[in-house]
């Protein structure tokens, strides 16, 4: 998103990139690749009390259809029956259900809302099956769960088939709901393909439009490239030495949140005062999240505009969130910031690259390339054996930039990074890694102790082994130097 001033209705955004082949270029006799960037613009809406009732009814109907579809597929799976197809779900849970007295009230809302609820269920199942079969990258995706009316987030989606329309007076007209007042903070770049109405835990309503970006938003090419190291003391450390202090929005609001949580705990369960206290706590957390998101959007836009290529480290945020630094890690919001850099780089024609999480960026000397021993977190500067003095974070940012540049060739294509030799203390082999043939039933160790007995051909054999290892791209430790070998 641009760094222009944002009104109170701005809530954030996301993007995706789709590449397609356009018409052939006759001058060069080749196909032109067109980049289609889809963006999401969120605006605050203010429904009237009557419209809030209609929205609540639509939220409930979509939730019921989603749960009915999930329950039907689970029952078919437990009974050993065939997987219920999408068309069968739509026929049984929408078309036929409206004709029964039990589900006749489904006709009070738009049919598109119910169809999109089933589409969300189908998407959840596709992601689950892709995760189980190993086709989907990343962490494991759990089985779809039932929705509840007590969920913090309620949403419904309208597509073009529902004939939603933005009126001349700025209101958003939705079928069977009416014209909603929208707080516009910027014009839409194109006609929206869909709109999602969201109600968050703080009781706020938002309209999320999916639009296609402008035809060509590529920024002029520049020479500067930068590596980014993300931290907790300094949120961003650039390879050129610039540092951006971590704002710590959650820490700054901890006192107010603590007071609101204490007031909530004193309220009687089920009372109206407790419901009001819950909304106050949710609004305080929403204010922290909105402030962090706005700050990250401005910072990411500045970095993308000022650099032609941006390289970051692929952090394991899930693993770091299980340590004693979990509160600080969640307060930083690294994953959201990296996502902003990635889609903005694709939108504005910049290069974005990730460096592997196991790359020793902190303890590698950016001058000579030597990988030193592990550094404690309180060590902020260190001196390499070559005599170079390094700031811990700036040195890591320089190494990330160098590794990112090595991953891309001169035409911008990603190539496989080179192997990094491990330190001698880390080059170990698991003692139970190998198993003898089944007929003997004996176990053997991969790192067997090697007697230091020099023979006439031992030096030649060792040289042949090392040459073979170099040809295959691997590097084995010297005999007898493993952790499980004798000294």
C-alpha positions in Angstrom: 0.0 0.0 0.0 1.2 3.5 -0.6 2.6 5.6 2.2 0.0 8.3 1.8 -2.1 9.5 4.7 -4.8 7.0 5.6 -8.2 7.9 6.9 -10.0 6.3 9.9 -11.7 3.7 7.7 -8.4 2.2 6.5 -7.8 -1.2 8.0 -5.0 -2.8 6.1 -4.6 -4.9 3.0 -3.1 -8.0 1.4 -2.2 -9.0 -2.1 -1.6 -11.9 -4.4 0.2 -12.2 -7.8 -1.1 -14.2 -10.8 1.0 -14.4 -13.9 -0.7 -15.0 -17.3 0.4 -15.0 -20.9 -0.7 -12.1 -22.9 -0.7 -11.4 -26.7 2.4 -12.1 -28.6 4.9 -9.2 -29.2 5.4 -9.1 -33.0 8.6 -7.0 -32.8 10.4 -9.6 -30.8 8.3 -12.6 -31.7 7.7 -13.7 -28.1 4.8 -13.9 -25.6 4.5 -11.1 -23.1 4.0 -12.1 -19.5 1.3 -10.1 -17.7 1.3 -9.7 -14.0 -2.1 -9.6 -12.4 -2.0 -8.3 -8.8 -5.1 -8.7 -6.7 -5.4 -6.5 -3.7 -7.8 -6.3 -0.8 -9.0 -2.9 0.5 -10.8 -2.8 3.9 -13.1 0.1 4.9 -15.1 0.7 8.0 -18.9 0.5 7.6 -21.6 1.7 10.0 -24.8 -0.3 9.7 -28.0 0.9 11.3 -29.6 -1.1 14.1 -32.0 -2.8 11.7 -29.1 -3.6 9.3 -27.1 -5.1 12.2 -30.0 -7.5 12.8 -30.0 -8.5 9.1 -26.2 -9.0 9.2 -26.5 -11.2 12.3 -29.1 -13.3 10.5 -26.8 -13.7 7.5 -23.9 -14.6 9.7 -26.0 -17.3 11.4 -27.3 -18.8 8.2 -23.8 -19.0 6.7 -22.6 -20.6 9.9 -25.4 -23.2 9.9 -24.8 -24.2 6.2 -21.1 -24.5 6.9 -21.6 -26.7 9.9 -24.2 -28.8 8.1 -21.9 -29.5 5.3 -19.0 -30.4 7.6 -21.3 -32.7 9.6 -22.6 -34.4 6.5 -19.1 -35.2 5.2 -17.9 -36.4 8.6 -20.9 -38.8 8.8 -20.2 -40.1 5.3 -16.6 -40.7 6.2 -17.5 -42.6 9.4 -20.0 -44.7 7.6 -17.5 -45.6 4.9 -19.6 -43.9 2.2 -18.4 -41.9 -0.8 -17.1 -38.4 -0.4 -19.9 -35.9 -0.8 -19.3 -33.7 -3.7 -19.7 -29.9 -3.8 -22.7 -30.0 -6.0 -24.4 -32.6 -3.8 -23.8 -30.4 -0.8 -25.3 -27.4 -2.5 -28.4 -29.3 -3.6 -29.1 -30.9 -0.3 -28.1 -28.1 2.1 -29.4 -25.1 0.2 -31.9 -25.9 -2.5 -33.8 -28.8 -0.8 -33.3 -27.4 2.8 -35.2 -24.2 2.0 -38.3 -26.3 1.1 -38.4 -27.9 4.6 -39.9 -26.3 7.7 -36.7 -26.8 9.7 -34.5 -24.7 7.3 -37.1 -22.5 5.7 -35.5 -19.4 7.3 -32.5 -19.9 5.0 -34.5 -18.0 2.3 -34.3 -14.8 4.4 -30.7 -14.2 3.2 -29.0 -14.1 -0.1 -28.2 -17.5 -1.8 -24.7 -16.3 -2.7 -23.9 -16.0 1.0 -24.8 -19.7 1.6 -22.9 -20.8 -1.5 -19.8 -19.0 -0.4 -20.0 -20.6 3.0 -19.9 -24.0 1.2 -17.0 -22.7 -0.9 -15.1 -21.9 2.3 -15.7 -25.4 3.5 -14.4 -26.8 0.2 -11.3 -24.7 0.4 -10.6 -25.8 3.9 -10.9 -29.5 2.8 -8.6 -28.9 -0.1 -5.9 -27.4 2.1 -6.3 -30.2 4.6 -5.9 -32.9 1.9 -3.0 -31.1 0.4 -1.3 -30.9 3.8 -1.9 -34.6 4.5 -0.6 -35.8 1.2 2.5 -33.5 1.4 1.5 -31.3 -1.6 1.2 -28.2 0.6 4.3 -26.5 2.0 4.5 -25.1 5.5 3.0 -26.4 8.7 0.3 -29.0 9.0 -3.3 -27.9 8.3 -5.8 -29.3 10.7 -9.2 -30.8 9.8 -12.0 -28.2 9.3 -13.7 -27.4 12.6 -17.3 -26.3 13.3 -18.0 -22.6 13.5 -19.6 -21.1 16.6 -21.7 -18.1 17.2 -19.2 -17.1 19.9 -16.3 -16.8 17.5 -14.5 -13.5 17.6 -14.8 -13.0 13.9 -18.0 -13.4 11.8 -18.0 -12.9 8.1 -20.0 -13.3 4.9 -19.0 -12.8 1.3 -20.8 -11.4 -1.7 -19.6 -12.0 -5.3 -20.7 -10.3 -8.5 -23.5 -12.8 -8.9 -25.2 -11.2 -5.9 -25.4 -7.8 -7.7 -23.9 -5.8 -4.9 -23.4 -2.2 -5.9 -21.6 1.0 -4.8 -24.1 3.8 -5.0 -23.4 7.3 -6.2 -23.7 8.6 -2.6 -20.9 6.3 -1.5 -23.2 3.7 0.2 -22.7 0.0 -0.3 -26.0 -1.8 -1.3 -26.1 -5.5 -0.4 -29.0 -7.9 -1.3 -31.6 -8.4 1.5 -29.5 -6.1 3.8 -29.8 -2.6 2.4 -27.4 0.3 1.8 -24.6 0.5 4.3 -22.7 3.7 5.1 -19.0 3.3 4.2 -16.1 5.4 5.5 -14.1 5.8 2.3 -10.4 6.6 2.8 -9.3 6.2 -0.8 -10.9 5.4 -4.2 -10.8 1.8 -5.5 -8.5 1.2 -8.4 -11.0 -0.9 -10.3 -14.4 -2.5 -9.9 -14.4 -5.0 -7.0 -14.9 -8.7 -7.8 -16.2 -9.5 -4.3 -16.9 -7.9 -1.0 -16.7 -9.5 2.5 -18.5 -8.1 5.5 -16.6 -8.7 8.6 -17.5 -8.2 12.3 -14.6 -8.4 14.7 -14.4 -9.0 18.4 -14.7 -5.3 19.2 -18.1 -5.1 17.5 -16.7 -3.2 14.5 -17.9 -3.8 10.9 -15.7 -3.7 7.8 -16.2 -4.1 4.1 -13.3 -5.9 2.4 -13.1 -5.4 -1.4 -11.0 -7.6 -3.7 -9.8 -5.5 -6.6 -7.3 -5.8 -9.4 -4.4 -3.4 -9.2 -3.6 -0.9 -11.9 -2.2 -2.2 -15.2 1.4 -1.2 -14.6 2.6 0.1 -11.2 6.3 -0.9 -11.7 8.6 1.7 -10.1 11.7 3.0 -11.9 14.7 0.7 -11.5 17.4 1.8 -9.1 20.8 0.3 -8.1 20.5 -0.1 -4.4 19.9 -3.5 -2.8 19.5 -4.3 0.9 19.5 -7.2 3.3 17.2 -7.0 6.3 17.8 -8.6 9.7 14.7 -8.7 12.0 15.2 -8.4 15.7 13.5 -7.5 19.0 15.7 -4.6 20.2 15.8 -3.1 16.7 12.9 -4.2 14.6 14.8 -3.8 11.3 18.5 -3.6 10.7 19.6 -2.9 7.1 22.8 -4.0 5.5 23.8 -0.3 5.0 23.9 0.1 8.8 20.5 1.8 9.3 18.5 0.6 12.3 14.8 1.1 13.2 14.0 0.7 16.8 11.2 -1.7 17.7 8.1 0.3 18.7 6.8 -2.5 21.1 3.1 -1.5 20.8 1.9 -4.3 23.1 4.4 -3.5 25.8 3.5 0.2 25.8 -0.2 -0.7 26.2 0.4 -3.4 28.8 -0.7 -1.2 31.7 -4.0 -0.3 30.2 -4.7 -3.9 29.1 -3.9 -5.2 32.6 -6.4 -2.7 34.1 -9.1 -3.7 31.7 -8.4 -7.4 32.2 -8.7 -7.0 36.0 -12.0 -5.2 35.6 -13.2 -8.0 33.3 -12.3 -10.7 35.9 -14.4 -8.9 38.6 -17.6 -9.0 36.5 -20.2 -11.8 37.0 -20.3 -14.3 34.2 -23.3 -13.9 32.0 -24.1 -10.3 33.1 -24.4 -7.4 30.8 -21.6 -5.6 32.5 -19.3 -8.5 31.7 -20.3 -8.3 28.0 -19.4 -4.6 28.0 -16.1 -5.3 29.6 -15.3 -7.9 27.0 -15.9 -5.4 24.3 -13.6 -2.9 26.0 -10.7 -5.4 26.2 -11.3 -6.3 22.5 -11.2 -2.7 21.5 -7.9 -2.1 23.3 -6.3 -5.1 21.6 -7.7 -4.0 18.2 -6.2 -0.5 18.7 -2.8 -2.1 19.3 -3.1 -4.4 16.2 -4.2 -1.5 14.0 -1.4 0.7 15.1 1.2 -2.0 14.5 -0.3 -2.8 11.1 -0.3 0.8 10.0 3.3 1.3 11.1 4.5 -1.8 9.3 2.7 -0.7 6.1 4.5 2.6 6.1 7.9 1.0 6.8 7.6 -1.7 4.2 6.5 0.7 1.6 9.5 2.9 2.2 11.9 0.0 2.0 10.4 -1.3 -1.3 10.5 2.2 -2.9 14.1 2.8 -1.9 15.6 -0.5 -3.0 15.5 -2.6 -6.1 16.0 -5.9 -4.3 15.1 -6.9 -0.8 16.4 -10.0 1.0 15.2 -11.3 4.3 15.8 -14.3 6.5 13.1 -17.1 6.6 12.4 -17.1 10.4 10.6 -19.9 12.2 8.2 -17.7 14.1 6.2 -20.6 15.4 9.2 -22.1 17.0 10.3 -18.7 18.5 6.8 -18.2 19.9 7.3 -21.2 22.1 10.3 -19.7 24.0 10.5 -17.3 26.8 10.5 -14.5 24.2 7.1 -15.4 23.0 5.4 -12.1 24.0 8.1 -10.0 22.3 8.0 -12.2 19.2 4.2 -11.8 18.8 4.5 -8.1 19.6 7.0 -7.6 16.8 4.9 -9.2 14.0 7.7 -10.4 11.8 5.5 -12.7 9.7 3.0 -9.9 8.8 5.9 -7.6 7.9 7.6 -10.1 5.6 4.3 -10.8 3.9 3.9 -7.0 3.2 7.4 -6.9 1.7 6.7 -9.9 -0.5 3.5 -8.7 -2.1 4.6 -5.1 -2.4 7.8 -6.2 -4.2 5.7 -8.1 -6.7 3.3 -5.2 -7.1 6.0 -2.6 -7.8 8.4 -4.7 -9.8 11.0 -5.3 -7.2 13.0 -8.4 -6.4 12.2 -10.2 -3.1 14.3 -13.2 -1.8 14.3 -15.3 1.3 17.4 -16.8 2.9 17.2 -20.2 4.6 16.6 -20.2 8.3 19.6 -22.4 9.0 22.0 -19.9 7.3 24.5 -18.8 10.0 24.0 -15.1 9.3 24.9 -14.0 12.9 28.1 -15.8 13.5 29.6 -15.7 9.9 32.1 -13.0 9.3 31.0 -10.8 6.4 34.6 -10.0 5.6 36.4 -13.4 5.4 33.4 -15.8 5.5 34.6 -17.7 8.6 31.8 -19.3 10.6 32.6 -18.8 14.3 31.1 -20.4 17.4 27.6 -19.7 18.6 27.1 -16.3 20.2 25.0 -15.6 23.3 22.1 -13.2 23.0 23.8 -10.6 25.2 26.8 -10.4 22.8 26.0 -7.5 20.6 29.5 -7.1 19.0 32.4 -9.4 18.3 35.8 -9.6 16.7 36.7 -12.2 14.1 40.0 -13.9 14.0 40.8 -12.0 10.8 40.7 -8.8 12.9 37.4 -7.5 11.6 35.1 -6.0 14.3 31.4 -6.6 13.7 28.1 -5.3 15.0 26.0 -8.4 15.5 22.9 -7.3 13.7 24.6 -5.3 10.9 26.9 -8.2 10.2 23.9 -10.5 9.9 22.2 -8.1 7.5 25.3 -8.0 5.3 25.4 -11.8 5.2 21.7 -12.0 4.3 22.2 -9.6 1.5 25.2 -11.6 0.1 23.4 -14.9 0.4 20.3 -13.4 -1.3 22.4 -12.0 -4.2 24.0 -15.5 -4.6 20.5 -17.1 -4.9 19.6 -15.0 -8.0 21.5 -14.8 -11.2 21.9 -11.8 -13.5 18.5 -12.4 -15.1 16.6 -12.5 -11.8 16.1 -16.3 -11.8 16.4 -18.1 -8.4 19.2 -20.6 -8.2 20.0 -23.1 -5.5 22.2 -21.7 -2.8 25.6 -23.2 -2.1 26.2 -25.5 0.8 27.6 -24.0 4.0 30.2 -26.0 5.8 29.2 -26.8 9.3 31.5 -26.1 12.3 33.5 -29.1 13.5 31.6 -29.4 16.8 28.3 -29.6 14.8 29.3 -32.2 12.2 28.0 -35.2 14.1 26.3 -38.4 13.0 23.4 -40.0 14.9 24.7 -43.4 16.3 21.5 -45.3 15.2 21.3 -43.9 11.7 22.2 -47.2 10.0 20.8 -50.7 10.4 22.5 -53.9 9.3 20.8 -56.3 6.9 17.7 -58.1 8.1 19.4 -61.6 8.2 21.9 -60.6 10.9 19.7 -58.3 12.9 22.7 -56.4 14.1 22.9 -52.6 14.4 26.0 -50.7 13.4 27.2 -47.1 13.8 27.8 -44.9 10.8 30.6 -43.1 12.6 32.8 -46.1 13.4 36.1 -45.5 15.3 38.9 -45.5 12.8 42.3 -46.7 14.0 45.1 -44.3 13.2 47.3 -46.8 11.3 49.1 -45.4 8.3 49.7 -47.8 5.4 51.2 -47.3 2.1 47.9 -46.6 0.3 46.1 -44.8 3.1 47.0 -41.4 1.8 46.0 -42.1 -1.8 42.7 -43.7 -0.6 41.9 -40.6 1.5 42.6 -38.3 -1.4 40.3 -40.3 -3.7 37.5 -40.1 -1.1 37.9 -36.4 -0.8 37.9 -35.9 -4.6 34.7 -37.9 -4.9 33.1 -35.9 -2.1 34.0 -32.7 -3.9 32.4 -33.9 -7.1 29.1 -34.8 -5.4 29.0 -31.4 -3.6 29.3 -32.9 -0.1 32.0 -32.5 2.5 32.7 -35.1 5.0 34.7 -34.6 8.3 38.1 -36.1 8.7 38.3 -39.6 10.0 38.3 -39.9 13.7 37.1 -36.3 14.3 33.4 -37.0 14.8 31.7 -36.8 18.2 31.2 -40.5 18.4 34.8 -41.4 17.3 37.8 -42.0 19.5 40.4 -39.4 20.0 
